[in-house]
């Protein structure tokens, strides 16, 4: 049986994602014998995919014999490495704010149109929105510019918070969120500075404070 190392065709991964989109998440996972991903998600064109299931299906598209969940292990050392080697973006969902879990009512894909929107309520930091924000803006802090991978290494590449420019606190009704327009990646320190003392300071204000202190004395 072909193993994960046999996956060399990027096009096979694209075919697996197209199939995922066509049949839907639950049907796709059931067909190939996978559960929902807990940590690692493949991010492509504003859509998120269960990374291990996509790899198993992609091997089927390439070799004619797909792999099931029991045929290989997932995680950073296998599935993530393979997908990144094929030039795909993979994000670890678990390294985020505690409330960044994917609620059942949030779809795994975003609708097409002029605006990319999903719905979150006042208590949720939607995982789908987080992934879309990272896809649009990257994983460097919008305030200070720090990227965890460059400072701490690959293990911490996705350790970034996502800041709502319009706070969710105090809202009782669902809020349409455009991840590209309404969300920004910020490091934990800058996120704390934005909200210090119960405030919601602008990114520009905190950036100016930081720049002023960094400016060399004359």
Buried (B, 14 or more C-beta within 10 A) or exposed (E): EBEBEBBEBBEBBBBBBEBBBEEEBEEBBEBBBBEEBEBBBBBBEBBBBBBBBBBBBBBBBBBEEBBEBEBBEBEBEBBBEBBEEBEBEBBBBEBBBEEBBBBEEBBBBBEEEEEBBBBBBEEBBBBBBBBBBBBBBEBBBBBBEBBBBEEEEEEBBBBBBBBBEEEBEEEEEEBEBBBBEBBBBBBEBBBEBBBEEEEEBEBEEBBEEBEEEEEEEE
